Amino acid sequence: MSPALLLIGVLTYFGLLLVLARCVSHGSGAEGFYVGGRESPWPVVAFGMIGTSLSGVTFVSVPGSVAVSGFSYLQVTLGYVIGYVVIALVLLPAYHRLRLASIYGLLGERLGPAAQRLGSAYFILSRTLGATARLYLVVQVLHTLIMAPLGVPFAVGAAVVLVMILLYTVEGGVKALVWTDTLQTAGMLTGLVVCTALLWQPDALQQMDAAGLSRIWVTDPLSRDFSLKALLAGMFITIAMTGLDQEMMQKSLSVAKLRDAQKNLLVLGVLMLVVIAAFLLLGGLLSLYAQQHGIAASGDALFPTVVMEHLPTWVQVVFVLALVSALLPSADGALTALTASTCLDLLRIPREDTRTRQRVHLGFAVLFLVLVLGFKALDNASMIYLILKLAGYTYGPLLGLFAFALFTPKALSGRVLVAMCIAAPLLCAVLDFGQPWGGYQIGLELLLLNGVLTWAGLWLAGRKVK
């Protein structure tokens, strides 16, 4: 496959994103940047949020996991659906009632400025680490397949990708992202459909069942993947990492009517279930193909290996564009959300202060570049996943904070609040790495444990509101 051909495809794709963003966000102003002018069509938002909710890691990891875990990831996905229902019925009404541009304004209204800043700080930390780790994967793929063969240094490729993202987000913000994410979701799903169609076999489902690849339910209570644990974990992961995440909620806040915003999330839940089931089906097909053709690659390497070494050139182009489509929403949405949260929650500048907002936006882009180059210097994939796991610890305090703010009629001082929100994840780390449970393994439910400990500490330290 020609690197030049791939480069033309990727540049054309970026060009489409830029043209689309400029067309839909012309003259949008501050209201368009922060909340999309509160006029986004909810079906478009729901479709585009598929790409934001998934990532390039999911794009290759979910199919790669089938050989070991079968279809058990569907357990977590069913929990996602329940989580979207909770967000639609509990969190969205509160956000829309206050007409928030940053969801952490709810913490400020209920618990004071310290809570708002702390919630924003946890979000900024987790999103900065997570988004740049995923962005590194994008740049690394592009470097391996395109830039290195053409003699372009890694740093130059990373800078070009970030400049392109800046060009279509710096002015349009959320208003642009609603539509560019829709294009990127379409690109990702096109790759999924094309690869599935090419690998499909008439008796594929029977072969998967015979090979034990289609199993869904895990009945061992001690297992990390036990069904009840997976359902609960999926529900609270969605509540915390979607409902309490500025990047994920900024598009729902751009929908004018509460009822339409709720439709957006409920439809998104159903779509996510269908899309992840399709990725698992693709994973089963990839596993069968690998067995039949003696391919040794497994895990995250399986999907890229089959496509890049065994499928036609045009499919390889589709795969690369689909992978870029899956990875970019993690960076462009994060860049916009981090700018919004920093300006509105930490700096508390007026929404109309365009100059400061653009400086913050550019500052985060530079920080993204520095961290991506740092990941390259480490050149250790396990380090990336460690950072993503550590970033996950920050959502537990957010879960506890929001639960306390919404359902507990008590007040707190800023110092106590900060102390409890630091103590809970530290205690969780001790429990996670110590595993003092007589064979029981803590899995994805660690997020729920983190949130419960945070809420319990806040409740014990709180005082009744007079």
VMD Tcl script that draws the C-alpha trace (Angstrom):
set ca {
  {0.00 0.00 0.00}
  {1.38 3.39 -1.01}
  {2.02 5.84 1.88}
  {1.41 8.69 -0.57}
  {-2.05 7.31 -1.36}
  {-2.87 7.11 2.34}
  {-1.58 10.65 2.88}
  {-3.86 11.97 0.13}
  {-6.81 10.17 1.72}
  {-6.11 11.52 5.22}
  {-5.53 15.10 3.98}
  {-8.73 14.96 1.94}
  {-10.58 13.76 5.02}
  {-9.18 16.63 7.13}
  {-10.17 19.02 4.35}
  {-13.77 17.76 4.50}
  {-13.82 18.28 8.27}
  {-12.51 21.82 7.92}
  {-14.98 22.80 5.19}
  {-17.90 21.31 7.12}
  {-16.87 23.07 10.35}
  {-16.52 26.45 8.62}
  {-19.89 26.10 6.88}
  {-21.90 25.26 10.00}
  {-20.15 27.54 12.51}
  {-19.75 30.78 10.55}
  {-20.58 33.70 12.89}
  {-21.53 31.37 15.76}
  {-19.94 33.51 18.53}
  {-19.52 32.56 22.18}
  {-22.92 30.88 22.48}
  {-22.07 28.69 19.50}
  {-18.66 27.75 20.91}
  {-19.90 26.78 24.38}
  {-23.37 25.32 23.75}
  {-23.81 25.26 19.98}
  {-26.30 28.13 20.11}
  {-28.69 25.71 21.85}
  {-30.13 24.77 18.47}
  {-28.50 21.43 17.57}
  {-30.85 18.78 16.06}
  {-31.06 15.96 18.57}
  {-30.88 13.07 16.01}
  {-27.62 14.51 14.66}
  {-26.24 14.87 18.20}
  {-27.20 11.28 19.06}
  {-25.49 9.86 15.97}
  {-22.36 11.99 16.39}
  {-22.01 11.06 20.05}
  {-21.40 7.42 19.07}
  {-17.99 8.46 17.79}
  {-17.33 10.55 20.90}
  {-18.40 7.75 23.26}
  {-16.21 5.19 21.53}
  {-12.53 5.66 20.74}
  {-9.78 4.29 18.57}
  {-8.82 2.03 21.46}
  {-12.36 0.60 21.37}
  {-12.14 0.32 17.58}
  {-9.30 -2.18 17.80}
  {-9.61 -3.49 21.37}
  {-13.24 -4.68 21.38}
  {-12.81 -6.90 18.29}
  {-9.44 -8.07 19.62}
  {-10.94 -9.11 22.97}
  {-13.40 -11.64 21.54}
  {-10.84 -14.45 21.28}
  {-10.37 -14.33 25.07}
  {-13.63 -12.92 26.47}
  {-16.19 -13.82 23.80}
  {-19.13 -11.44 23.67}
  {-19.07 -10.80 27.45}
  {-18.49 -7.07 26.83}
  {-22.20 -6.92 25.96}
  {-22.87 -7.22 29.71}
  {-21.13 -3.88 30.25}
  {-22.93 -2.38 27.25}
  {-26.34 -3.30 28.69}
  {-25.26 -1.41 31.79}
  {-24.44 1.55 29.53}
  {-28.06 1.64 28.37}
  {-29.31 1.81 31.96}
  {-26.81 4.60 32.64}
  {-28.09 6.66 29.71}
  {-31.62 6.35 31.10}
  {-30.45 7.65 34.49}
  {-28.64 10.60 32.86}
  {-31.70 11.47 30.77}
  {-34.12 11.37 33.72}
  {-31.96 12.70 36.58}
  {-29.01 14.79 35.41}
  {-30.26 16.42 32.21}
  {-33.30 18.06 33.90}
  {-30.96 19.68 36.46}
  {-28.54 20.91 33.78}
  {-31.28 22.34 31.58}
  {-33.12 23.96 34.48}
  {-30.01 25.98 35.33}
  {-29.20 26.59 31.61}
  {-25.58 25.63 32.23}
  {-22.73 26.05 29.75}
  {-20.47 24.00 32.08}
  {-22.08 21.17 34.01}
  {-19.82 21.87 37.00}
  {-21.83 25.03 37.51}
  {-24.35 22.73 39.24}
  {-21.75 21.99 41.91}
  {-21.14 25.72 42.28}
  {-24.84 26.46 42.69}
  {-25.26 23.79 45.37}
  {-21.90 23.59 47.20}
  {-20.05 26.79 46.32}
  {-17.11 27.83 44.10}
  {-14.66 25.35 45.67}
  {-16.83 22.40 44.57}
  {-17.19 23.80 41.06}
  {-13.44 24.31 40.70}
  {-12.67 20.86 42.15}
  {-15.10 19.14 39.79}
  {-13.63 21.02 36.86}
  {-10.07 20.23 37.97}
  {-10.79 16.49 38.13}
  {-12.32 16.66 34.66}
  {-9.39 18.65 33.24}
  {-6.83 16.23 34.68}
  {-8.57 13.09 33.43}
  {-9.48 14.44 30.00}
  {-6.05 15.91 29.35}
  {-4.31 12.62 30.10}
  {-6.90 10.44 28.39}
  {-7.29 12.56 25.26}
  {-3.57 12.98 24.69}
  {-2.94 9.25 25.19}
  {-5.56 8.49 22.53}
  {-4.23 11.24 20.28}
  {-0.77 9.67 20.54}
  {-2.26 6.48 19.14}
  {-3.66 8.41 16.15}
  {-0.35 10.08 15.42}
  {1.57 6.83 15.94}
  {-0.64 5.00 13.42}
  {-0.27 7.82 10.89}
  {3.49 7.96 11.51}
  {3.97 4.22 11.04}
  {1.83 3.95 7.91}
  {2.47 7.31 6.23}
  {4.95 9.74 7.77}
  {7.89 7.42 8.49}
  {7.99 5.92 4.97}
  {7.91 9.47 3.58}
  {10.69 10.63 5.92}
  {8.51 13.04 7.96}
  {9.54 13.29 11.67}
  {7.03 12.21 14.32}
  {6.91 15.68 15.89}
  {5.98 17.30 12.57}
  {3.15 14.83 12.02}
  {1.83 15.43 15.54}
  {1.96 19.20 15.06}
  {0.11 18.98 11.72}
  {-2.69 16.87 13.25}
  {-3.14 19.34 16.12}
  {-3.13 22.34 13.77}
  {-5.89 20.70 11.72}
  {-7.94 20.06 14.87}
  {-7.38 23.67 15.97}
  {-8.58 25.00 12.61}
  {-12.01 23.40 12.88}
  {-12.56 23.88 16.64}
  {-11.07 27.25 17.63}
  {-14.02 29.29 16.34}
  {-16.92 26.89 15.99}
  {-16.46 24.89 19.20}
  {-19.50 22.76 20.02}
  {-21.47 24.02 17.03}
  {-18.78 22.65 14.70}
  {-18.25 19.44 16.68}
  {-21.91 18.42 16.47}
  {-21.49 18.09 12.69}
  {-17.84 17.03 12.39}
  {-18.44 14.24 14.91}
  {-21.35 13.10 12.74}
  {-19.01 12.82 9.76}
  {-16.42 11.01 11.87}
  {-18.98 8.56 13.23}
  {-20.08 7.83 9.66}
  {-16.45 7.19 8.72}
  {-15.91 4.83 11.63}
  {-19.09 2.85 10.94}
  {-18.25 2.62 7.24}
  {-15.00 0.87 8.15}
  {-16.89 -1.45 10.49}
  {-19.47 -2.40 7.85}
  {-16.94 -2.87 5.03}
  {-14.63 -5.11 7.07}
  {-17.52 -7.15 8.46}
  {-18.96 -7.70 4.96}
  {-15.61 -8.84 3.54}
  {-14.95 -11.30 6.39}
  {-18.50 -12.68 6.61}
  {-18.98 -16.43 6.11}
  {-22.36 -18.18 5.60}
  {-21.93 -20.35 8.70}
  {-19.98 -17.78 10.76}
  {-22.41 -17.73 13.72}
  {-22.33 -21.53 14.03}
  {-18.52 -21.53 13.89}
  {-18.32 -18.84 16.59}
  {-20.67 -20.80 18.81}
  {-18.69 -24.01 18.34}
  {-15.43 -22.18 19.16}
  {-16.92 -20.64 22.32}
  {-16.57 -17.10 20.96}
  {-20.23 -16.13 21.30}
  {-20.59 -16.56 25.06}
  {-22.06 -13.51 26.80}
  {-22.84 -14.21 30.45}
  {-20.23 -14.84 33.16}
  {-21.69 -16.58 36.23}
  {-18.60 -16.80 38.48}
  {-19.08 -14.16 41.24}
  {-15.32 -14.02 41.85}
  {-14.53 -13.15 38.23}
  {-13.76 -9.59 37.13}
  {-16.39 -10.08 34.39}
  {-19.22 -11.44 36.59}
  {-22.52 -10.40 34.97}
  {-23.93 -8.37 37.87}
  {-20.63 -6.55 38.37}
  {-20.42 -5.82 34.64}
  {-23.97 -4.43 34.50}
  {-23.44 -2.18 37.52}
  {-20.04 -1.09 36.29}
  {-21.41 -0.25 32.84}
  {-24.22 1.79 34.37}
  {-21.98 3.84 36.65}
  {-19.23 4.22 34.04}
  {-21.82 5.84 31.77}
  {-23.25 8.03 34.54}
  {-19.78 9.22 35.56}
  {-17.92 9.33 32.26}
  {-20.81 10.69 30.21}
  {-23.26 12.39 32.55}
  {-20.58 14.04 34.70}
  {-18.15 14.79 31.87}
  {-18.19 18.21 30.22}
  {-16.92 16.86 26.90}
  {-19.72 14.32 26.66}
  {-22.52 16.57 27.93}
  {-21.66 19.74 26.00}
  {-23.46 18.42 22.92}
  {-26.60 17.50 24.87}
  {-26.59 21.00 26.35}
  {-26.61 22.34 22.79}
  {-30.09 20.85 22.20}
  {-32.75 23.51 22.84}
  {-35.50 21.48 24.54}
  {-35.04 19.15 27.49}
  {-37.32 16.52 25.96}
  {-35.26 16.45 22.78}
  {-32.01 16.23 24.75}
  {-33.47 13.25 26.61}
  {-34.44 11.61 23.32}
  {-30.85 12.13 22.18}
  {-29.44 10.15 25.12}
  {-32.04 7.37 25.02}
  {-31.51 6.83 21.30}
  {-27.74 6.99 21.84}
  {-28.01 4.16 24.37}
  {-29.77 1.91 21.86}
  {-27.34 2.84 19.08}
  {-24.34 2.10 21.31}
  {-25.72 -1.37 22.07}
  {-26.13 -2.09 18.34}
  {-22.71 -0.69 17.37}
  {-20.77 -2.53 20.08}
  {-22.60 -5.76 19.22}
  {-21.45 -5.21 15.62}
  {-17.84 -4.70 16.78}
  {-18.05 -7.95 18.75}
  {-19.42 -9.74 15.70}
  {-16.48 -8.37 13.71}
  {-14.16 -9.62 16.44}
  {-15.60 -13.12 16.07}
  {-15.07 -12.98 12.30}
  {-11.48 -11.79 12.78}
  {-10.78 -14.65 15.22}
  {-12.15 -17.21 12.75}
  {-10.12 -15.68 9.92}
  {-6.95 -15.77 12.03}
  {-7.52 -19.45 12.90}
  {-8.14 -20.39 9.28}
  {-5.12 -18.52 7.90}
  {-2.59 -19.22 10.65}
  {-2.32 -15.60 11.83}
  {-0.52 -15.37 15.17}
  {-1.52 -11.78 16.01}
  {-3.97 -11.36 18.87}
  {-5.58 -8.66 21.02}
  {-5.22 -5.10 19.75}
  {-2.91 -6.24 16.94}
  {-5.41 -8.65 15.37}
  {-7.67 -6.20 13.50}
  {-4.83 -4.07 12.01}
  {-2.82 -7.18 11.06}
  {-5.68 -8.85 9.19}
  {-6.59 -5.67 7.31}
  {-3.12 -4.35 6.49}
  {-1.59 -7.71 5.53}
  {-4.47 -9.76 4.10}
  {-7.16 -7.47 2.64}
  {-7.19 -5.35 -0.56}
  {-5.55 -1.92 -0.72}
  {-8.83 0.00 -0.91}
  {-9.98 -1.70 2.32}
  {-6.73 -0.63 3.98}
  {-7.49 2.99 3.05}
  {-11.01 2.64 4.45}
  {-9.59 1.09 7.64}
  {-7.08 3.90 8.22}
  {-9.72 6.59 7.66}
  {-12.15 4.73 9.94}
  {-9.47 4.45 12.64}
  {-8.71 8.17 12.38}
  {-12.48 8.84 12.52}
  {-12.71 6.80 15.72}
  {-9.74 8.51 17.36}
  {-10.20 12.18 16.47}
  {-13.41 12.86 18.47}
  {-11.47 12.05 21.64}
  {-9.11 14.92 20.84}
  {-11.27 17.61 19.25}
  {-14.12 17.27 21.74}
  {-11.69 17.21 24.65}
  {-9.90 20.32 23.41}
  {-13.17 22.24 23.23}
  {-14.50 20.94 26.56}
  {-11.23 21.65 28.38}
  {-11.28 25.20 27.04}
  {-14.88 25.66 28.18}
  {-14.34 24.23 31.65}
  {-11.15 26.23 32.23}
  {-12.70 29.51 31.09}
  {-16.07 29.12 32.83}
  {-15.17 27.16 35.99}
  {-11.56 28.02 36.85}
  {-10.97 31.45 35.31}
  {-14.68 32.41 35.47}
  {-14.34 34.81 32.54}
  {-17.37 36.24 30.70}
  {-18.55 34.03 27.85}
  {-17.98 36.90 25.41}
  {-14.23 37.13 26.20}
  {-13.14 35.60 22.91}
  {-9.47 36.54 23.17}
  {-8.90 34.74 26.49}
  {-10.88 31.74 25.29}
  {-8.76 31.43 22.14}
  {-5.56 31.72 24.18}
  {-6.72 28.95 26.49}
  {-7.69 26.84 23.48}
  {-4.26 27.33 21.92}
  {-2.59 26.64 25.28}
  {-4.30 23.25 25.56}
  {-3.30 22.42 21.99}
  {0.34 23.13 22.87}
  {-0.01 21.03 26.04}
  {-1.49 18.20 23.94}
  {1.54 18.35 21.63}
  {3.98 18.28 24.56}
  {2.27 15.27 26.14}
  {2.04 13.39 22.82}
  {5.78 13.90 22.31}
  {6.28 12.73 25.91}
  {4.41 9.49 25.16}
  {6.61 9.04 22.11}
  {9.74 9.49 24.21}
  {8.50 6.84 26.65}
  {7.50 4.61 23.70}
  {5.71 2.27 26.05}
  {2.12 1.28 25.27}
  {1.58 -0.09 28.78}
  {2.36 3.37 30.15}
  {-0.52 4.79 28.12}
  {-3.01 2.30 29.52}
  {-1.71 2.91 33.03}
  {-2.37 6.64 32.63}
  {-5.84 5.94 31.26}
  {-6.56 3.78 34.29}
  {-5.28 6.45 36.67}
  {-7.45 9.01 34.86}
  {-10.43 6.77 35.59}
  {-9.86 7.28 39.31}
  {-10.86 10.92 38.93}
  {-14.43 10.07 37.96}
  {-15.15 8.48 41.35}
  {-14.92 11.79 43.22}
  {-17.08 13.40 40.53}
  {-19.69 10.67 41.03}
  {-19.66 11.19 44.81}
  {-19.69 14.98 44.48}
  {-22.69 15.07 42.17}
  {-24.60 12.48 44.25}
  {-24.00 14.59 47.35}
  {-24.99 17.81 45.59}
  {-28.21 16.37 44.14}
  {-29.48 14.11 46.91}
  {-27.92 15.13 50.25}
  {-29.27 18.24 52.05}
  {-26.01 19.06 53.80}
  {-23.37 21.78 53.46}
  {-19.57 21.49 53.49}
  {-16.57 23.74 53.84}
  {-14.23 23.92 50.87}
  {-11.30 22.37 52.77}
  {-13.29 19.34 53.93}
  {-14.68 18.83 50.46}
  {-11.22 18.80 48.88}
  {-9.83 16.49 51.57}
  {-12.57 13.90 51.11}
  {-12.31 13.96 47.32}
  {-8.58 13.23 47.56}
  {-8.83 10.61 50.31}
  {-11.38 8.41 48.52}
  {-9.32 7.65 45.36}
  {-6.22 7.07 47.51}
  {-8.11 4.49 49.58}
  {-9.40 2.90 46.37}
  {-5.84 2.58 45.10}
  {-4.87 0.71 48.28}
  {-7.83 -1.66 47.87}
  {-7.24 -2.10 44.13}
  {-3.56 -2.94 44.31}
  {-3.75 -4.79 47.62}
  {-6.73 -6.96 46.61}
  {-7.33 -8.20 50.22}
  {-10.47 -10.09 49.26}
  {-9.65 -13.81 49.48}
  {-9.77 -14.44 45.72}
  {-12.29 -11.72 44.83}
  {-10.94 -9.46 42.07}
  {-11.91 -5.80 41.88}
  {-12.78 -4.94 38.30}
  {-14.68 -2.10 36.69}
  {-16.78 -1.67 39.83}
  {-13.83 0.25 41.32}
  {-15.42 3.43 39.95}
  {-18.59 2.78 41.94}
  {-16.59 2.01 45.07}
  {-14.66 5.26 44.60}
  {-17.89 7.23 44.25}
  {-19.51 5.61 47.30}
  {-16.45 6.30 49.47}
  {-16.40 9.93 48.31}
  {-20.11 10.38 49.05}
  {-19.82 8.65 52.44}
  {-16.94 10.89 53.48}
  {-18.83 14.00 52.40}
  {-21.96 12.84 54.21}
  {-20.09 12.14 57.46}
  {-18.30 15.50 57.32}
  {-21.30 17.53 56.20}
  {-23.58 19.62 58.35}
  {-27.33 20.03 57.98}
  {-28.56 22.99 56.00}
  {-30.66 25.23 58.25}
}
mol new
graphics top color blue
foreach p $ca { graphics top sphere $p radius 0.5 }
foreach p [lrange $ca 0 end-1] q [lrange $ca 1 end] { graphics top cylinder $p $q radius 0.2 }
display resetview
